[in-house]
Each structure stands twice: as structure tokens, then as C-alpha cells.
Amino acid sequence: MLAKVVSFGLKGVDGYKIDIETDVSNGLPHFEIVGLADTAIKEAKERVRSAIKNSAFEYPVKRITVNLAPADIKKEGPIYDLGIAVAILSCNEEYQIKNEKDFVFIGELSFDGSVKKVRGVLPLLISARNLGYKKFIIPKENCMEASFISGIEIYGVESLIQTVKFLKNEEKIEPVSPCKFEELISENNYPLDFSHVKGQKMAKRALEIAAAGGHNLLMIGAPGSGKSMLAKCFPTILPDMTFEEALEVTKIHSIAGELDLKKGIVCKRPFRSPHHTASTVSLTGGGANSKPGEISLAHNGVLFLDEFPEYSRHTIETLRQPLEDGVITVARANATITYPANFTLIASMNPCPCGNYGSKDRECKCSASQITKYLSKLSGPIMDRIDLHIEVENVTYDQLKSQEQEETSTQIKERVDKAREIQLKRFANDKNFFNSKMSVAQTKKYCKLDQSGEQILRNAFEKLKLSARAHDRLLRVARTIADLEGEENILARHIAEAISYRSLDRKYW
């Protein structure tokens, strides 16, 4: 007897169709799974056998062969358990399961027959919907995640018994009710606020520009000057995520197994802060199970790298592609996978190993060679990809005790939102949505300078010995500053302010 059901596998953030073809025939009892299955799938025969027996179904004492087609693509994970079990039971005419071909099956089985949650349900369902599939049976624990996808019917099950009864129309299961993303966005709150940060006007201004235009930023300052707190406040002034952005982020977090299943969707912009001892693979992604790394988990959000030079040189250099292209390509022997990685980089560092180089109050104890070695981990190409470089001074006692009310994140965010609206209109017919991602052609079109602005830029270019990439990034920052002021044209003061955020890299490098 032959049966076939449909499931879906994952490659990167996209799903692809898997036909689970099952043949139950006479012969010596044997269970074989073919079709380039990994260890987790090969072990499915033990989970499926126990689940069928412990669910009070008759397990066929025959030769069972399961083929996962297409056979030339590597399959991973336990997500095919439920489909395999249903296909085996469909081969037994006594159970009268006739409508299994109407559904896509996703789920892992326990020995007792219960259906357990799996990773990556959201991208799997979206890919299946795009191929025309409308009905899905998934673990009940994944239903909240799936409830944000429109145009399909999703049925959450808790056990193999419930699944079979539902397929035989012996038990009714209501499809998952859709959830509204807007209600979750309104509940967003943050523990920190820019009103908690005393002083640091220049740093706050630079962070506002970074948020408005999606620019990368590097903070240089002594330990305790407030760099980490400024970075943690940064997400509070970023625009709210759109539903499309939230789906992209949720896909990645679902695949990585980091999704909060109670909410079912990521409604805050991610803020990822890996330790400087993190390996290159943990940042870029990949590994045995091809999981997304920190770079991809920060997609549409913030990647904060504290103590920037303490990361290995090789790890820092892996940032080149995502900073330029917004994606990270992970090439391994068995597959090449591209993950989205469109994030804002906020990095912080000390000016030297002891942190006192250039300080007015403390003496630096580092030798010239130690400082050079410390700073040499940050190459020219990496520095060119960081638009804003600022020096964060220590807060004085008077500033710390001042009763003056600091500007709140809400006030700053209002200006950021207005600047982003200007950019959305400007790039309405283009793929990018903010100034930092402008192409060379767009930079020439939207970043024209008057005569005085051109002269200021020429002097800075020659004096600071800037690269062509740095030249274009200066123009994009100036465009963002003009947008924050609601100016249609870039004025001389805008380009002058943009240059002030590029001068520090020549002081230290």
C-alpha cells in the first residue's frame, strides 16, 4: 500500500516542498527512511513507531519504506514526524484516512504520541502559502506564531490521536483565529529612556542621526563614560516596525528557536549584544544545523558590539558583507545559505587598552606599540563602513546632579519618524527605505551640494585623506541631517556637521 503526504523543509529563511512517500508492503519487518535524511530524521522511525503504538493504533509488522522527495536535497530536523506517522496509518484501510492529501503536516512526535513544537513554522507556512497550499496541521504550541499569516487555514493539534480523529471527521478542531499586529505594537515599552542619560549632547545627537538614516556608529570613550547605556537607549528612538518587517524578523528568530511562542511574533526591533568572546560562526550563522547567527538575529534592528577591538580581527572582518549588502552568505561544504542581515551597527571601544588615552584627567599607561596593536584590529575598510565616529566624554559631577530635564526618547523619536517619512516618500519606487542604503546613483541624485558645501567637502576630503566610500557616506549623513531639519537641499552647515563625525578616525588611526 502506498500513501503520500506533504510537508515542508527549510533552507535558510525559505521553505521548500517535501513529499513524504510511504510504502508498506509484505516482507520482513523493517523501517527505512531514504532521501538524504540527517540523524534526527533517521531517528524518526523510533519516535514514530512508539507514537503509533502508544496512541493505541496498530503498527504494521511489515516492510516500511519512507522516501523524502526530492531525494537530492539534504533534510534536517524532526519536523517530518507527524507527516510520516499519518502516511503510515493511511496505508491501513481500516483507519479510513482519505483526506490526508488536503493538508500540509508539520510536527515532532513524542513517544507517547503528543505533538511537540518545532522551529521555523512561520517561514515554512509562508513559503507553502506562496506555492498555493491552504490547509495546515501543526503543533498547537506553534499556533500563536502561525496566527499572523493570512489567507490560510491552520489547525493546531496536541497528539497523533487527535490528528487522526480530525482527519476522519470524528473530532472538530477550529482553525486558528488571526491576530492583529497593531495591538502588540501599542504594548511596546522599554526599561531605559534617553531622559535617564545626563549630558552627552553630542552623543545623543549622533544617535538621533543614526536612527533617522540607518547609519552605523562608533563610540570612543573611557570606561564608565556611558557608552553602553547610550547604546541600550538607542532602540527607544527607532521607528516602530511595520508588519512586513516584523514577519522578516520573526522568520529568523523562529528558525533559531528564539521566538517567544506566547507572543508569536517579534514586535520590537531586535537588540543583539554578543560578548567579544563570541566565535565567528555564532555571529555569521551556519554550523551543523545552519542556524542564523547574531548578525541575522539583529535584522531590522541593532547589533551592539561593546569593546569592539576585543573581538578577533577575523570576526570583525566578517561584518564587511552585511554592512555593505544587508545580507550574510554562509558557505559550507553541504550548502550555501544567505540570511538577511540589514541592521544598524552600534559599536563602542576604549581609545587604548587602559582606556585613558587622550584623557584630560587620567594618565594613560599604555605604550605606543600597545595602542597601535589595540587599534590595528579595526581595518580601514571596516572604519569606512561606519558613518559616524564620536568621542564620548566622561560626565561631570555637575551634569550628573543637574535637575535639568533631559529630552525624552519620545521627543527624539518624533523627529526620527518625520525624517523617516521623508525618506519613504523619496524612495517610494526603490528597494531601500533610508539614506544609508542609497546607491551611488541615488547619492548623486539626492545629495547635491551648493558651491560652499562642495568647497567644505573638498577641503575635508583632501585634509582627512578620505576614501571614495567615506565621501559617499558623508553625503548620506548630510542628507539625513537635512531631513531631520526638514530641509529639501543639503546646506553647508549640514555637510560641516557630517564631517565632524568622520574626523575621529584620523585622530586614532
N, C-alpha and C positions, 0 to 999 in steps of 0.2 A: 504494500500500500504506500502511495506517495502523497505527501502533503507539502504545501509551500505557504509560508507567511512572510510578511515584510517587516524589516526592522531598518535601522539607520546606524551608520558608523560615523566617527569623527575624524577629520583630517584638518588640523589647525583649528580654525573657528567655523569651519563649514562641515555640513553633514553630507553623506552620500548613501544612496540606497543599498541595502543588503537583502538579498533573497535568501531566506533560510529554507533550503530544500531538504526534506527529511524522507528517508526511505526506510520502512520497517518491513523486513522480509524474513522468510523462514531460513533457518540455519543455526549454527552455534551462537549462543548468546554473546553479543559483542556490541560495544558502543564506540563509534569512531566519529570524530569531528575533523573535517578537512576544509581547506580554503585559506591557508596561511594564517592560522589562528595562533595567538600568543598563549602563554602558560595559563593566564586567567581564564581564557575561553576553553582550553583543553580540560581544565579542571571543572568546567561546567557540567560535564557528564555525571560527576559525583553529586553536585548540587541538584541537578535536575532529577536524577534517579531518586534521591532521598525526598525531594519535594513532592514528587508524584506519589511515592509510597505513603508518606506521612500525611498526604491530603486525601487518603482513602480511595485513590484511583488505582486501577490495575496497571502495573508496569509490565510492558511486553517483554516476555522472555524470548527474544528473537534477536536477529542481527539488525542493529540500528546504525544508519549512516546519515550524518548531517553534513551538508555542504553549504558553506557560506560564500555566496557568489556576489560579485566577481571574485574568482579564485586567485587573481594575481595582485590583489591589494592586501597589505598586512592589516589584520584586525586586532583590536586591543580591548581589554576590559570585559566585565561581566554583564554588560547591558543586553546581551542576547539571550540570557537565561530564560526569560518569560516566553519569548518567541519560540525557542527550541522546545520547551515543555508543551506549549499549545500545539505545535506542529506534531509532536509525538502522539499526543492524545487525539488529535484529529485523524490520525491513521486508524484509530479504533472506531469502527462504525457504531458500536454500542453507545458511545457518548454523543453521537448525533451533533457534532460540531460542524456546521455547514457554512457559517459566515465569517470564518477567520480571515478570509482574503479581503474583507472590507476594512480591516484595521491595520495600523502600524503598532507593533509591540515593542515596548522598551521597559526593561526592568531586570533587577538581580533577584535571584531566589535564595531564600534561606533553606536549611534542611527541613524546617517544619512547614514549608510551603508559603511562608509570608513573602511579600514582595518588598524589597528594600530600595531605598533611594539610590540614584545614580548621578554621576557628574555629567554636565553638558546637555541637559534636557532642552534648554532654551534654543541653542543653535541647531540641535537636531530637529526640533519641531518647525523652526523657521525654514530650514532647508527642505524638509518634507513638504511643507505647505507650498513652497515655491515650485515643487515638482507636481503639484496637483493633489496631494493626499489631504484628506479632510477629517478622518476619524483616527483617534489615537487612544491606546490604553497604556497608561504609565503608572508608576508608583504614586500612591496617594500623597506621600511626603513631598513630591515634586510638583504638586498641583498649583501651589501658590505661584511658583516660578512660571508655570505654563499659562496662568490666567491672564497674562498681559498680551497674549498673542490672539489677534482677532481672526475671524473667518474660518475657524476650525472647531471641531467637537473633541473635547478632551475628557476622558473618563479615568478617574483615579481609583486604583484597586489596592487592596491590602493583602490579598492572598491569591494563590493559584485556584483555590476552590471558588472564590468569588468571581474570578475571571471566567472560569468555565461556565458557571451558572449564568453569568451575564451574556455570554456568547450563545447560550442555549435559550435565552429569554426567560429563564427561571427566576432571575433576580434583576430588579431595575436599579440602575445607577444613573443619577442625574449628572449631566455634563457640568464641567467646571464653569462657574459664573465668572464673567470677565471683571477685572479690577480696573479702577481708574488711577492712572499715574499721577494726575494733578493733585489728588488728595494726599498722597505720600510726600510730594514736593513741599506742600504747605507745612508739613510737620518737621522739616529740617531745622535743626538747631546745633550750635557749636559751643564747646566749653570755653573757647577763647575769643577775644574781640580786640580789635586794634585800639579801642579805648583803654585797654589794660596796659598798653605799651607807652611808657613815658619817654618823651623826647623823640629822638631818631627820625626827625622830619625828612631828611634826605632819603633814608632807607624806606620809609613809608611811601614817599613819592615814587621811588623806583619800583616798588612792588605794585603800586597802582598802575604804572605804565605797563609793567609786565602782565598784569591781569587784563588790562584793556586790549593789548595787542597780541597776547600769547607769546611774549618774549621770554627767553631764558635769562636767568640772573645768577650772578655770583656775588656773595657777600664775603668780604675780607675784614677780619677784626679779631681783637684779642679775646681770649676765653672769658666768658661772662658778660660780653657786651650786648647780648640779646639776640644773636643771630638765629638760634633755634626757635625762640619764641616768635620772632617775626615770620619765620617760615611757616610755623604752625598756624599763624593767624591768616596766612595768605589765602587758603581755601574759602574763608568767610567773605571775601570780596569778589570771588569768581562768579560769573553769571550762572543761574540755575541751569541744570542740564535739561535739554529737550528730551522728549520721549525716545527719539531715534538714537540720541547719544547714550541714553540710559540702557537701551537694548544692546548697543555695541559693548558697553562696559559689562553688562550682566552676562553676556555670552562668555566673555573671557573669565570672569570670576566663577561662573558655573563650571566651565571646563577645568579650572584649577581647584575646584572643590571648596572655594572660599565664600560661597554665596550664603547669605542669611536666608534660610528657607522659610522663615516666618514672614519676612517681607516679600521675598520672591523676586525682588528687583533692586538694583543699586540706584538709589535716588540722590546720593551725594557724590560730588566729584571725588574720585579716589585720591588719597594722600598716602603715598608709599615712602617709607623711610628705612631702607635696608641698612644694616650695620656695615661698617667698612671692611669687615672680615668676610663679607658675602662673596661666594665664588662667582666666577663669570657665568656659569650655567644657571645659577639661581637668578641672575639679573636678566640674561638674554632668553632663558627658557630652553626647552629641549629635554635632554636626559632620556632615561629608558622609556618613560611614558609620554614624552613630547608635551609636557605641560608648559603653559605660558610662564615667563619669568616676571620679575618685579617691573621691568621696563614695560611689558604689556599690561600688567595689572594696574599701572598708572595711566593707561589710555584715557584720554579726555579729562585727565586730572593733573596731579602734581607728583613729580619724582623728586624727593628731597634727599640729597646726598650730603650729609654732615661730615666734616673733616675730609673734604674732597681729596686732597693729596694722599690720604692714608689708604685709599683704595689702590689696588695694584694697577700698574701702568696699562697692562693688557685689558683689565676690566674697564678702565676709563675710556680706552680707545674704541671699545665696542659701542660706545654711545654715538659714534660718528654717523652711522647709517640712520638710526631712528631720529636723531636731531635734524638731519637733512631731509629725510624722506617720509618720516612719520610711520615707518614700519620697521620690523626687525625680522630678518630672514635667518632661520636656524637650519643649517645644512648638516645632516648626519648621514651615516652610511646607508640607512634603510629608507630615509625620506628627507625631503627639503620642505620646510613649512614656513610660511610667512604669517606673522602675527601683527595686528595693529599696534602701534606704539606712538601715538600722537599725544605727547604730554608736554607740560611746561617743566623745565628743569630748574630747580632752585638748589643751588649748591652753596656751601659755606666752608670757610677754611681760616686757619690762622695765618698770619704773614710769615711765620717761621715756626720751627718745631716747638720752641718755648712759648711763642705767641706774643712776644714783646717787641718784635722788630718794628721800628718806627714809632714806638710809644713815647709820649711826652713825659710820662710819669715813671715808667719802669725800664730797667736796663735789660737789653737783650743779651743773653749769654751764649748765643749760637755763633759758631764760626761761619765765615763766608762760604766755605765748602758745604757745611751742613744746610745752610739756607738754599744754596744752589741745588743741592741734591733733592731737597724737600720740594722746591718749586718745579724742578725739571720733570716731575711726573705729569704735569699738565702741559701738553704739547701745544704748539701754535695752532694747528687745525682745530683742536678742541676749544681753545680760547676764542677763536674766530667765530665759533658756532654759539657762543654765549653773548647775547646782545648787550647786556647791562652788567657793568662791574662797579661795585660800590664799596666804599670803606665804611665800616660800622664802628663808630667811636664809642668808648665807654660812657655810660650815663653818669652825669654828675649827681652829687647828693642833693643839690637844689632842684634838679629836674625830677629826681626820684620822689621828693617830698612835696612837689608842686601840687597845689589844689586846682590848677587849671584843668578844665575838662578837655580831654583829648577827643579827636574826631572818632566817631564810631565806625565800625565796619559797614553798617547800613548806609551811612552817608557816603563813604568811599564807593561802595558797590553801586549806588545810584549813578555816579559819574561813569563808572566802568560799563554799566549796562547801556548808557546812552552812546558811549563810544563804540560798543559792540553793534548796536543797532545801525550806526553809520556804516560800519564795515559790512554788515549783512546786506545792506542796500547796494553798496559799492560792488560787492562780489556776488550779486544775485544770480548771475549767469555763469559763475565759475565754481570750481570744486572746493577751493579753500574758503574759509569763513573769517579769517582775521589776518592782520597785516604781516605778522611774522612769517607767514607761509606764501607771501607773494612771490611769483616767478620773476625772472629778470625782466621780461616784457612788461609785466604788471608794475614792477618797480619804476620803470621808465615812464609809464603812462600816468601813474598816480602820485609819484614823488618828485614832481618838477619843482625846481628852486628858482627864486629870483636871482638877480645879479649879486646882491650882497650875501645871500645864502650860499651861492656857488663859491664865492671867494673864501668864506669861512671854512667850507668843506675842503677846498683845495689846500688851504694852509694846514688844516688838521691832517689831511691825508699825507702830505709831504713831511710834516714835522714828526708825526707819530709812526710814519712808515707803515701805514695800514695796507692790508691786502684788498683785493677786489671784493672778496666776500664780506670783509668788515665794512667796506664802503657801502655796499648794498644794505647791510644790516643797519648801518647808521641812518640811512634814508628811511627805512621801515620804522625805526624807533621814532624818528622825527614825525613821520606820518601819524603815528599813534598819539604823540603829544599834541599835534594839531587837532586830532579827532576829539581828544579829551577837552579841548578848549572850544570845540565846535567850529573850528576854522576850516574853510574849504581849501585854502592854499597853505603850504608849508612856509612859515616865515623864518627870518634869520634867527630869532630867539629860540625857535623850535629845534633847528639844526644845532645851535650852540649848546642847548641843554642835552641833546642826544650825544654830542661829542664828549660832554663832561662825564658820561657814563662809560666811555671807552678809554679814558686816559690812564686808569689804574693798571691796566695790564702792561703798559710800558714802564710803569714805576717798579713793578716786581719782576717782569720777565725781560 
